[in-house]
Amino acid sequence: MKRREFITLLSGAAAWPLAAWAQPNRTYRIGILETIPLASNAANFNALREGLQQLGYVEGQNLVIEYR
């Protein structure tokens, strides 16, 4: 084994554990503070959900919405 091959092999083996640490899926949280009850504001709330779904945010998978 030549010196360059050995150094390449060694540096690749040293970087492998760093590549194995993937970041976990991130969950985003949106808080909505309203004076209107959810039943009265359902149309606006559903429009918000649909817009977020179009952007790739799915409630229960990577998104939590808290309505208060």
Secondary structure, 3 states (H helix, E strand, C coil): CCHHHHHHHHHHHHHHHHHHCCCCCCCEEEEECCCCCCCCCHHHHHHHHHHHHHCCCCECCCEEEEEC
